Amino acid sequence: MKVTPAILLLLAAGACAPAVPAEPTWVDDVRPILAANCIRCHSPPYLAGVPVTFRLDKYENDQAPDLRIDEDDEPEPLDGAGVYAEQIADQASSESMPPRFPLTSRQIDVLTTWFEAGAPHGDARTDNARPTMVVSGDFEIADERVALEYEIEDADGDIVTGQLLADPGGGDEPIVVSNELFVGRGRLKAFLAAGTYDLSAELDDGNDDMVEVELGTVEVP
């Protein structure tokens, strides 16, 4: 086989592939892989019929939106990537996921090593830009549903996901009414029983603590 300059370039690129960190972290190594390959299906709004008992855009555990009819029922828990590390490593190693575009050998090794290291979160980036969110126009209220248009941006280009909270006041805990916020422009509809609520959003760019954004007060007749 004739060795051409193009082949030499490919061989050199392969030889220079970065080594797998001895202790990969969620912040620096794992979330970028999941953001590129897994998050779009395995985070709300879920796609392609994937399980809805976990989400891969967040490190911490979460809960499903509170759509309870019986006040004695508890909202359904959702596993975060931190406690789902073993399953992530297993699916990657068996090449079961992602289904269409397989991970590289290095990506698989990063996910496996992360699990074996105890799934560490890692330190926040000191230069991280915090995500922002604005609501476009007024809230639309009809039939105990609140609709809003929003725009979420992140100067670092991080994938940002989040949830919408409604605080009914009176000392009660805020209600998670939707966990389908996603970076970019979007429109959201959320069910709320009659009452007055302070709306806010919690945004997660995978780096630092959740960013809280106050969105205003809404009255549902």
Backbone as CSV, one residue per row, in Angstrom:
resi,resn,N_x,N_y,N_z,CA_x,CA_y,CA_z,C_x,C_y,C_z
1,MET,0.850,-1.193,0.000,0.000,0.000,0.000,0.884,1.240,0.000
2,LYS,0.562,2.156,-0.890,1.322,3.393,-0.948,0.908,4.310,0.194
3,VAL,1.887,4.790,0.938,1.621,5.698,2.046,1.587,7.117,1.516
4,THR,0.424,7.712,1.528,0.234,9.064,1.014,0.297,10.068,2.156
5,PRO,0.481,11.347,1.854,0.455,12.370,2.908,-0.847,12.362,3.699
6,ALA,-1.971,12.055,3.018,-3.257,12.031,3.722,-3.283,10.929,4.761
7,ILE,-2.753,9.741,4.413,-2.714,8.632,5.366,-1.806,8.973,6.538
8,LEU,-0.664,9.584,6.236,0.241,9.976,7.319,-0.432,10.962,8.266
9,LEU,-1.229,11.876,7.699,-1.935,12.857,8.532,-2.934,12.177,9.438
10,LEU,-3.665,11.179,8.907,-4.628,10.447,9.718,-3.942,9.661,10.822
11,LEU,-2.813,9.027,10.499,-2.074,8.280,11.505,-1.559,9.198,12.602
12,ALA,-1.094,10.369,12.211,-0.591,11.323,13.205,-1.707,11.811,14.105
13,ALA,-2.890,12.040,13.507,-4.028,12.495,14.311,-4.423,11.434,15.316
14,GLY,-4.410,10.151,14.873,-4.765,9.077,15.787,-3.767,8.941,16.909
15,ALA,-2.505,9.150,16.610,-1.472,9.015,17.632,-1.541,10.130,18.654
16,CYS,-2.169,11.258,18.261,-2.214,12.419,19.161,-3.532,12.501,19.925
17,ALA,-4.375,11.472,19.858,-5.638,11.502,20.587,-5.359,11.670,22.076
18,PRO,-6.093,12.554,22.749,-5.823,12.786,24.174,-6.052,11.541,25.009
19,ALA,-5.248,11.377,26.023,-5.382,10.225,26.912,-6.636,10.361,27.766
20,VAL,-7.165,9.235,28.187,-8.318,9.233,29.081,-7.863,9.668,30.470
21,PRO,-8.518,10.669,31.077,-8.116,11.100,32.421,-8.199,9.954,33.427
22,ALA,-7.309,9.979,34.398,-7.343,8.935,35.431,-8.624,9.015,36.246
23,GLU,-9.175,10.211,36.404,-10.425,10.400,37.139,-11.276,11.434,36.405
24,PRO,-11.995,10.991,35.378,-12.849,11.936,34.647,-13.905,12.532,35.567
25,THR,-14.323,13.745,35.261,-15.377,14.390,36.043,-16.568,14.707,35.153
26,TRP,-17.694,14.885,35.812,-18.923,15.271,35.118,-18.737,16.587,34.375
27,VAL,-18.150,17.570,35.046,-18.028,18.907,34.471,-17.138,18.910,33.232
28,ASP,-15.960,18.335,33.343,-14.962,18.470,32.285,-15.051,17.413,31.193
29,ASP,-15.497,16.217,31.523,-15.343,15.105,30.596,-16.644,14.419,30.188
30,VAL,-17.543,14.204,31.145,-18.697,13.347,30.887,-19.856,14.108,30.264
31,ARG,-20.244,15.243,30.862,-21.404,15.945,30.307,-21.190,16.373,28.856
32,PRO,-19.981,16.800,28.442,-19.812,17.106,27.013,-20.104,15.915,26.105
33,ILE,-19.739,14.709,26.532,-20.034,13.519,25.727,-21.538,13.279,25.684
34,LEU,-22.193,13.353,26.834,-23.637,13.111,26.882,-24.404,14.206,26.146
35,ALA,-23.912,15.456,26.246,-24.574,16.554,25.557,-24.522,16.365,24.049
36,ALA,-23.417,15.842,23.558,-23.250,15.666,22.119,-23.991,14.452,21.585
37,ASN,-24.213,13.452,22.432,-24.696,12.171,21.925,-25.992,11.651,22.545
38,CYS,-26.377,12.141,23.724,-27.447,11.467,24.471,-28.546,12.389,24.996
39,ILE,-28.194,13.614,25.331,-29.115,14.480,26.067,-30.380,14.792,25.269
40,ARG,-30.279,14.947,23.970,-31.450,15.403,23.221,-32.615,14.431,23.332
41,CYS,-32.314,13.131,23.495,-33.386,12.147,23.699,-33.644,11.895,25.183
42,HIS,-32.564,11.830,25.970,-32.688,11.425,27.376,-32.768,12.617,28.325
43,SER,-33.557,13.615,27.943,-33.916,14.715,28.836,-35.257,15.250,28.356
44,PRO,-36.050,15.813,29.250,-37.361,16.311,28.835,-37.214,17.447,27.815
45,PRO,-38.068,17.494,26.798,-39.098,16.516,26.461,-38.479,15.280,25.805
46,TYR,-38.738,14.120,26.379,-38.109,12.890,25.918,-38.530,12.561,24.489
47,LEU,-37.585,11.969,23.735,-37.843,11.638,22.341,-37.695,10.138,22.105
48,ALA,-38.277,9.679,21.024,-38.073,8.320,20.514,-38.497,7.233,21.498
49,GLY,-39.442,7.537,22.387,-39.954,6.515,23.292,-38.970,6.048,24.343
50,VAL,-38.011,6.883,24.727,-37.019,6.475,25.728,-37.666,6.433,27.112
51,PRO,-37.073,5.706,28.070,-37.622,5.674,29.438,-37.650,7.073,30.052
52,VAL,-38.657,7.329,30.868,-38.811,8.657,31.476,-38.501,8.626,32.966
53,THR,-37.795,7.592,33.423,-37.466,7.463,34.843,-36.094,8.035,35.179
54,PHE,-35.367,8.528,34.181,-34.066,9.146,34.433,-33.830,10.213,33.367
55,ARG,-32.840,11.064,33.631,-32.453,12.082,32.663,-30.938,12.240,32.707
56,LEU,-30.333,12.510,31.551,-28.880,12.543,31.452,-28.311,13.948,31.293
57,ASP,-29.156,14.967,31.371,-28.640,16.326,31.289,-28.260,16.873,32.654
58,LYS,-28.690,16.200,33.734,-28.424,16.681,35.080,-27.625,15.645,35.857
59,TYR,-26.735,16.128,36.693,-25.954,15.228,37.555,-26.799,14.756,38.731
60,GLU,-27.564,15.674,39.316,-28.339,15.358,40.510,-29.665,14.699,40.144
61,ASN,-30.266,14.056,41.146,-31.609,13.517,40.969,-32.608,14.655,40.833
62,ASP,-33.758,14.337,40.264,-34.761,15.352,39.967,-36.130,14.762,40.290
63,GLN,-37.172,15.488,39.952,-38.521,14.946,40.082,-39.339,15.348,38.876
64,ALA,-40.322,14.528,38.564,-41.201,14.823,37.442,-42.102,16.003,37.796
65,PRO,-42.680,16.666,36.791,-43.618,17.752,37.077,-44.738,17.292,37.997
66,ASP,-45.187,18.192,38.865,-46.202,17.876,39.866,-47.588,18.072,39.258
67,LEU,-48.148,16.986,38.720,-49.486,17.028,38.136,-50.457,16.224,38.979
68,ARG,-50.260,16.234,40.289,-51.059,15.393,41.187,-52.528,15.816,41.232
69,ILE,-53.388,14.810,41.249,-54.797,15.047,41.552,-55.035,14.807,43.033
70,ASP,-54.435,13.752,43.556,-54.516,13.427,44.973,-53.326,14.069,45.684
71,GLU,-53.576,14.969,46.615,-52.505,15.687,47.291,-51.621,14.775,48.126
72,ASP,-52.093,13.545,48.411,-51.278,12.624,49.197,-50.232,11.917,48.341
73,ASP,-50.361,11.993,47.026,-49.389,11.364,46.140,-48.110,12.199,46.101
74,GLU,-46.997,11.533,45.960,-45.726,12.224,45.839,-45.311,12.294,44.374
75,PRO,-44.662,13.385,43.956,-44.168,13.461,42.577,-43.180,12.328,42.287
76,GLU,-43.179,11.855,41.058,-42.314,10.753,40.674,-40.853,11.205,40.656
77,PRO,-39.938,10.403,41.264,-38.518,10.765,41.229,-37.895,10.421,39.877
78,LEU,-36.864,11.160,39.523,-36.088,10.893,38.320,-34.621,10.773,38.704
79,ASP,-33.973,9.707,38.271,-32.543,9.549,38.537,-31.741,10.506,37.671
80,GLY,-30.714,11.085,38.274,-29.773,11.905,37.520,-28.599,11.062,37.045
81,ALA,-27.754,11.662,36.229,-26.623,10.919,35.653,-25.647,10.448,36.718
82,GLY,-25.566,11.178,37.842,-24.622,10.792,38.883,-24.906,9.419,39.453
83,VAL,-26.182,9.093,39.677,-26.534,7.777,40.214,-26.775,6.765,39.107
84,TYR,-26.780,7.230,37.862,-27.013,6.352,36.722,-25.702,6.004,36.016
85,ALA,-24.577,6.290,36.658,-23.273,6.145,36.012,-22.990,4.719,35.560
86,GLU,-23.380,3.739,36.385,-23.111,2.349,36.011,-23.875,1.974,34.746
87,GLN,-25.142,2.358,34.679,-25.929,2.040,33.494,-25.383,2.749,32.262
88,ILE,-24.927,3.994,32.444,-24.331,4.722,31.321,-23.103,3.982,30.803
89,ALA,-22.242,3.551,31.722,-21.025,2.826,31.329,-21.374,1.507,30.645
90,ASP,-22.355,0.788,31.177,-22.750,-0.498,30.596,-23.290,-0.318,29.178
91,GLN,-24.176,0.658,29.008,-24.758,0.890,27.685,-23.705,1.318,26.675
92,ALA,-22.758,2.144,27.126,-21.689,2.589,26.224,-20.761,1.431,25.862
93,SER,-20.380,0.624,26.854,-19.442,-0.473,26.614,-20.032,-1.528,25.686
94,SER,-21.335,-1.783,25.820,-21.983,-2.767,24.961,-22.354,-2.191,23.603
95,GLU,-22.124,-0.883,23.436,-22.452,-0.164,22.205,-23.947,-0.227,21.893
96,SER,-24.757,-0.368,22.961,-26.213,-0.340,22.789,-26.710,1.077,22.567
97,MET,-25.992,2.024,23.142,-26.359,3.429,23.034,-25.095,4.255,22.762
98,PRO,-25.266,5.328,21.995,-26.456,5.735,21.241,-26.685,4.825,20.041
99,PRO,-27.926,4.711,19.569,-28.250,3.690,18.570,-27.726,3.957,17.168
100,ARG,-27.630,5.225,16.764,-27.298,5.514,15.366,-25.836,5.876,15.161
101,PHE,-25.260,6.609,16.078,-23.895,7.091,15.910,-23.060,6.621,17.098
102,PRO,-22.380,5.484,16.973,-21.642,4.903,18.098,-20.589,5.852,18.656
103,LEU,-20.344,5.726,19.941,-19.295,6.503,20.585,-17.927,6.007,20.133
104,THR,-16.932,6.871,20.240,-15.564,6.454,19.961,-15.039,5.610,21.122
105,SER,-13.951,4.910,20.877,-13.350,4.103,21.943,-12.957,4.973,23.127
106,ARG,-12.444,6.167,22.850,-12.047,7.053,23.953,-13.263,7.500,24.750
107,GLN,-14.355,7.845,24.077,-15.559,8.265,24.794,-16.075,7.145,25.700
108,ILE,-16.065,5.920,25.184,-16.494,4.784,25.996,-15.588,4.616,27.204
109,ASP,-14.283,4.754,26.989,-13.334,4.614,28.103,-13.533,5.713,29.143
110,VAL,-13.846,6.928,28.701,-14.094,8.024,29.637,-15.299,7.713,30.514
111,LEU,-16.397,7.256,29.910,-17.608,6.965,30.673,-17.392,5.798,31.628
112,THR,-16.659,4.791,31.185,-16.390,3.637,32.043,-15.478,4.025,33.210
113,THR,-14.439,4.791,32.925,-13.515,5.210,33.977,-14.195,6.136,34.967
114,TRP,-15.104,6.979,34.472,-15.863,7.872,35.358,-16.672,7.069,36.364
115,PHE,-17.370,6.042,35.904,-18.137,5.191,36.814,-17.213,4.509,37.817
116,GLU,-16.116,3.949,37.347,-15.184,3.235,38.231,-14.559,4.162,39.264
117,ALA,-14.460,5.443,38.943,-13.884,6.417,39.874,-14.906,6.941,40.877
118,GLY,-16.147,6.475,40.785,-17.182,6.930,41.714,-18.026,8.057,41.180
119,ALA,-17.985,8.288,39.855,-18.797,9.322,39.199,-18.606,10.709,39.825
120,PRO,-17.360,11.205,39.938,-17.153,12.527,40.556,-17.744,13.658,39.725
121,HIS,-18.228,14.680,40.407,-18.793,15.845,39.730,-17.706,16.756,39.204
122,GLY,-16.685,17.011,40.010,-15.612,17.907,39.599,-15.896,19.342,39.994
123,ASP,-14.859,20.159,39.932,-14.971,21.572,40.302,-15.554,22.383,39.155
124,ALA,-16.298,23.409,39.516,-16.870,24.298,38.512,-15.768,25.054,37.784
125,ARG,-16.016,25.359,36.514,-15.068,26.179,35.763,-15.095,27.596,36.310
126,THR,-13.947,28.138,36.587,-13.892,29.486,37.165,-14.316,30.557,36.173
127,ASP,-14.184,30.273,34.879,-14.549,31.254,33.853,-15.904,30.969,33.233
128,ASN,-16.700,30.139,33.886,-17.989,29.752,33.323,-18.946,30.932,33.254
129,ALA,-19.603,31.088,32.106,-20.655,32.095,31.956,-21.985,31.462,32.348
130,ARG,-22.724,32.128,33.195,-23.983,31.584,33.679,-25.074,31.786,32.625
131,PRO,-25.939,30.797,32.457,-27.008,30.925,31.460,-28.014,32.006,31.835
132,THR,-28.685,32.536,30.830,-29.697,33.567,31.037,-31.010,33.112,30.403
133,MET,-32.109,33.696,30.905,-33.424,33.369,30.359,-34.307,34.608,30.406
134,VAL,-35.032,34.844,29.323,-36.019,35.922,29.284,-37.320,35.360,28.735
135,VAL,-38.429,35.932,29.194,-39.753,35.561,28.699,-40.197,36.606,27.690
136,SER,-40.649,36.144,26.542,-41.091,37.044,25.480,-42.596,37.277,25.598
137,GLY,-42.980,38.524,25.759,-44.398,38.851,25.820,-45.027,38.490,27.157
138,ASP,-46.353,38.435,27.163,-47.127,38.175,28.377,-47.422,36.683,28.523
139,PHE,-47.735,36.296,29.763,-48.216,34.931,29.995,-49.606,34.788,29.376
140,GLU,-49.866,33.627,28.789,-51.178,33.319,28.253,-51.857,32.327,29.195
141,ILE,-53.055,32.682,29.669,-53.737,31.868,30.671,-55.106,31.456,30.142
142,ALA,-55.354,30.140,30.142,-56.652,29.633,29.702,-56.819,28.210,30.205
143,ASP,-57.989,27.917,30.785,-58.327,26.554,31.216,-57.261,25.959,32.133
144,GLU,-56.855,26.728,33.133,-55.868,26.294,34.119,-54.537,25.890,33.472
145,ARG,-54.231,26.490,32.341,-52.939,26.280,31.706,-52.282,27.629,31.452
146,VAL,-50.994,27.676,31.746,-50.212,28.883,31.530,-49.223,28.607,30.405
147,ALA,-49.232,29.456,29.403,-48.316,29.310,28.278,-47.372,30.510,28.247
148,LEU,-46.137,30.253,27.878,-45.165,31.340,27.764,-44.136,30.988,26.700
149,GLU,-43.603,32.033,26.078,-42.497,31.879,25.144,-41.236,32.403,25.813
150,TYR,-40.131,31.705,25.606,-38.906,32.064,26.316,-37.697,31.921,25.411
151,GLU,-36.591,32.468,25.882,-35.308,32.320,25.198,-34.219,32.124,26.244
152,ILE,-33.490,31.034,26.121,-32.387,30.717,27.028,-31.093,30.760,26.228
153,GLU,-30.110,31.460,26.750,-28.817,31.572,26.081,-27.695,31.254,27.056
154,ASP,-26.567,30.849,26.495,-25.371,30.588,27.286,-24.174,31.028,26.470
155,ALA,-23.419,31.994,27.008,-22.303,32.576,26.264,-21.200,31.573,25.974
156,ASP,-21.102,30.502,26.774,-20.086,29.471,26.546,-20.510,28.451,25.505
157,GLY,-21.766,28.499,25.093,-22.267,27.484,24.179,-22.615,26.184,24.866
158,ASP,-22.759,26.205,26.211,-23.129,24.991,26.934,-24.574,24.602,26.620
159,ILE,-24.843,23.289,26.655,-26.218,22.823,26.624,-26.856,23.189,27.961
160,VAL,-27.987,23.872,27.924,-28.683,24.291,29.139,-30.068,23.648,29.154
161,THR,-30.412,23.033,30.260,-31.764,22.535,30.465,-32.271,23.099,31.787
162,GLY,-33.561,22.952,32.029,-34.070,23.525,33.269,-35.510,23.162,33.522
163,GLN,-36.026,23.716,34.606,-37.404,23.436,34.998,-38.099,24.719,35.425
164,LEU,-39.421,24.711,35.250,-40.254,25.844,35.618,-40.910,25.552,36.954
165,LEU,-40.804,26.500,37.894,-41.357,26.345,39.234,-42.456,27.373,39.457
166,ALA,-43.463,26.972,40.223,-44.546,27.874,40.609,-44.674,27.857,42.122
167,ASP,-44.480,29.010,42.743,-44.554,29.129,44.197,-45.939,29.665,44.578
168,PRO,-46.746,28.837,45.254,-48.097,29.283,45.620,-48.129,30.170,46.847
169,GLY,-46.984,30.364,47.500,-46.942,31.178,48.712,-47.525,30.447,49.902
170,GLY,-47.639,31.163,51.010,-48.217,30.577,52.205,-47.340,29.539,52.871
171,GLY,-46.065,29.533,52.535,-45.155,28.581,53.158,-45.061,27.243,52.457
172,ASP,-45.868,27.024,51.412,-45.802,25.768,50.674,-44.570,25.733,49.776
173,GLU,-44.098,24.517,49.471,-42.948,24.359,48.600,-43.330,24.705,47.154
174,PRO,-42.412,25.294,46.395,-42.692,25.530,44.977,-43.003,24.220,44.255
175,ILE,-43.861,24.298,43.267,-44.280,23.135,42.492,-43.474,23.085,41.198
176,VAL,-42.943,21.922,40.870,-42.298,21.736,39.571,-43.407,21.481,38.554
177,VAL,-43.674,22.469,37.718,-44.772,22.327,36.771,-44.294,21.910,35.383
178,SER,-43.017,22.039,35.119,-42.461,21.550,33.863,-40.956,21.414,34.013
179,ASN,-40.384,20.371,33.415,-38.920,20.251,33.387,-38.435,20.171,31.945
180,GLU,-39.129,20.908,31.058,-38.830,20.830,29.638,-38.152,22.074,29.087
181,LEU,-37.551,22.896,29.929,-36.814,24.046,29.417,-35.552,23.563,28.724
182,PHE,-35.231,24.174,27.587,-34.061,23.771,26.820,-33.463,25.007,26.177
183,VAL,-32.136,25.019,26.035,-31.445,26.185,25.487,-32.015,26.544,24.112
184,GLY,-32.092,27.852,23.850,-32.666,28.347,22.615,-34.038,28.945,22.853
185,ARG,-34.790,29.091,21.799,-36.146,29.614,21.903,-37.137,28.473,22.044
186,GLY,-38.155,28.687,22.873,-39.137,27.634,23.071,-40.461,28.192,23.538
187,ARG,-41.451,27.347,23.504,-42.782,27.685,24.008,-43.186,26.580,24.969
188,LEU,-43.729,26.981,26.098,-44.027,26.031,27.162,-45.454,26.207,27.641
189,LYS,-46.155,25.072,27.859,-47.472,25.082,28.466,-47.417,24.274,29.752
190,ALA,-47.980,24.826,30.813,-47.927,24.159,32.115,-49.290,24.234,32.783
191,PHE,-49.675,23.129,33.435,-50.944,23.080,34.166,-50.757,23.688,35.552
192,LEU,-51.694,24.550,35.947,-51.708,25.114,37.298,-53.156,25.247,37.756
193,ALA,-53.437,24.769,38.949,-54.768,24.956,39.519,-54.987,26.437,39.827
194,ALA,-56.235,26.810,40.072,-56.563,28.203,40.347,-55.759,28.722,41.533
195,GLY,-55.249,29.943,41.385,-54.450,30.539,42.452,-53.471,31.549,41.896
196,THR,-52.677,32.140,42.801,-51.654,33.115,42.420,-50.281,32.504,42.679
197,TYR,-49.416,32.595,41.688,-48.113,31.945,41.777,-46.994,32.886,41.353
198,ASP,-45.873,32.776,42.051,-44.637,33.406,41.603,-43.876,32.379,40.771
199,LEU,-43.668,32.693,39.499,-42.993,31.768,38.604,-41.491,32.037,38.580
200,SER,-40.727,30.960,38.500,-39.271,31.078,38.389,-38.763,29.882,37.602
201,ALA,-37.517,29.963,37.189,-36.885,28.864,36.464,-35.562,28.527,37.133
202,GLU,-35.229,27.246,37.113,-33.914,26.786,37.533,-33.207,26.246,36.301
203,LEU,-32.054,26.821,35.987,-31.309,26.461,34.783,-30.021,25.744,35.162
204,ASP,-29.663,24.750,34.365,-28.482,23.939,34.639,-27.640,23.843,33.372
205,ASP,-26.413,24.369,33.431,-25.503,24.236,32.296,-24.437,23.179,32.543
206,GLY,-24.650,22.371,33.615,-23.752,21.264,33.892,-22.486,21.643,34.592
207,ASN,-22.340,22.893,34.972,-21.071,23.332,35.522,-21.165,23.691,36.997
208,ASP,-21.937,24.706,37.312,-21.986,25.235,38.663,-23.346,24.924,39.260
209,ASP,-23.666,25.624,40.355,-24.983,25.460,40.950,-26.064,25.904,39.967
210,MET,-27.274,25.453,40.221,-28.398,25.847,39.388,-28.559,27.368,39.415
211,VAL,-28.885,27.933,38.270,-29.131,29.369,38.158,-30.628,29.602,38.282
212,GLU,-31.026,30.426,39.235,-32.438,30.727,39.450,-32.796,32.051,38.781
213,VAL,-33.912,32.050,38.035,-34.365,33.238,37.320,-35.812,33.514,37.711
214,GLU,-36.088,34.704,38.222,-37.449,35.093,38.562,-38.180,35.526,37.283
215,LEU,-39.389,35.004,37.087,-40.118,35.266,35.848,-41.365,36.119,36.033
216,GLY,-41.793,36.338,37.270,-42.958,37.165,37.509,-44.096,36.399,38.165
217,THR,-45.195,37.094,38.399,-46.346,36.534,39.088,-47.485,36.313,38.097
218,VAL,-48.186,35.189,38.275,-49.311,34.890,37.392,-50.503,34.486,38.247
219,GLU,-51.696,34.921,37.848,-52.919,34.579,38.559,-53.783,33.707,37.655
220,VAL,-54.083,32.502,38.130,-54.886,31.561,37.349,-56.302,31.569,37.920
221,PRO,-57.302,31.970,37.155,-58.677,32.048,37.672,-59.295,30.667,37.859
